[in-house]
Amino acid sequence: MATNLSSSKWMPPAQIPREQVIAMNDAVLGRPSLPIQVTEDVFRLDALGMEWDIGVDVYTPEGPIAKGADGKKVGVFLLHGGAGDAKSMARFSTLFAEKFAFKVVVMTYPGRLYLDDPSRNWPGDTIHDDGSVRTPMWLKGEYVTRDQYDLVEDEGKKMKYGTRTSARAKPGTRFYHRMAAWPIAFEEGMKTACRRHFPDGEFSIYVHGHSTGGPYVSMLTQRVPNIAGVLAIENSTFGYINERKHIWGGHVGKIDGFERVAKTGDSWKDPFNDLYIRTWRDLARYRGPEALGQEGPQALMRLPWLMEEIFEAWDVAKLRPQFKAEYMVTHNIVGALEQAARVSAKRLGMAPDAEEELVAHYLGFTRELKGPGVKPVPPYLFGLAKDSRDHNPEVYKEVILPMFAAMSPAPKTAVTRFGAGVHTYTKPEKDLPFGIAPPAAQLYHDAIVGGFYLV
């Protein structure tokens, strides 16, 4: 499956069969491991009248940094998925740096870095016995107290999520205003990290956002001049496309066009001040479909064992942040974005014109920028795991690729489907100790040095 391909020296395969995936994995892991330095860079910035501590992990080859087909050094900017932090991307980052001599920067979402411990591991569980929950740390020494939020339980998406627990920030609290302002801090943090570590003129940047991180790197592509392309493995795209994809995915049977899909009304409506608190249920909603794809219906016959695996995995997963506020961007929740912007504008005493500009800025996070002088959307090479819960070939054919083709100008796009792997593409499986991450790193290396991203 490939669309919108202009001529280039290297063309991505539409499919990589499992046997070839294993061979690519063995070849990558068999390459010499180059010496690298891994450092943490925590910097403070101001956004909407508040200070924010932003953290990135930096993977730097000790020898020369590899160059792409454009003759510039290769910089890879990564974002983790909705559950994690920079540590969640350590395996993928190490592969790019050690095996291919790319410099890699991984940013932790604002509020996700556990600033009270150098290990960055979060203590305890996400929901506590005293009725409090885990909450973000946007600034060292600043904490969200229990009186700043109410707990809300939602059964409206029970088929997919089970019961969802959220901490709803109370109007007027510091928590409430942080929840309104963090999208600007996120944008500024990404742009600042790119400037600090990938100077324009020296580096070309290739971005990737796993799952929830995808809409944020998509937004970033037109806001940083030297971003050259997207390494879009299990990478959701712009919020308005992701919204349409989500609606399409709720149907069973043939879909006969976008207008019919859009009228279903099955879209996200979370308010901006809801912080979703993840639990073992969020592992279960992936493990079920993955077991079905890998084992077939008989996987249900070992349900107690499957649940034991989920609880064991949660004991490890809860070291990562496991809370989420990003739905208003990832699912294009227009009402929440507008309200967040207006709450911030009111706090800052903005004039009406400035307030409308801020609202437009928030709404612009979910779609490509348009107009004269605007940087075009760069090329996307999508990678799909065989047993992905969230990314399947049909939705790319019916929704995502046509919506990219409708952009003006339309970016170069292509899709490669791996014959193995799941949505968490570093997850081990038989013959693939690091999942499909090594073959994916090889695919994107070949695309970068082979000229796919040249436009």
Buried (B, 14 or more C-beta within 10 A) or exposed (E): BBBBEEEBEBBBBEEBEBEBBBEBBEEBBEEEEBEBEBEEBEEEBEBBEBEBBBBBBBBBBEEEBBBBBBEBBBBBBBBBBBBBBBBBBBBBBBBBBBBBBBBBBBBBBBBBBBBEEEEBEBEEBBBEEEEBBBBBBBBEEBEBEBEBBEBBEBEEEEEEBBEBBBBBBEEEBBBBBBBBBBBBBBBBBBBBBBEEBBEBEEBBBBBBBBBBBBBBBBBBBBBBEBBBBBBBBBBBBBBBBBBBBBBBBEEEEEBEEBEEBEEEEEBBEBBBBBBBBBBBBBBBBBBBBBBBBBBEEEBEEEEEEBEEBBEEBBEEBBBBBBBBBBBBBBBBBBEBBBBBBBBBBEBBEBEEEEBBBBBEBBBBBBBBBEEEEEEBBBBBBBBBBBBBBBBBBEBBEBBBBBBBEEBEEBBBBBBBBBBBBBBBBBBEBEEBEBBBBBBBBBBBBBBBBBBBBBB
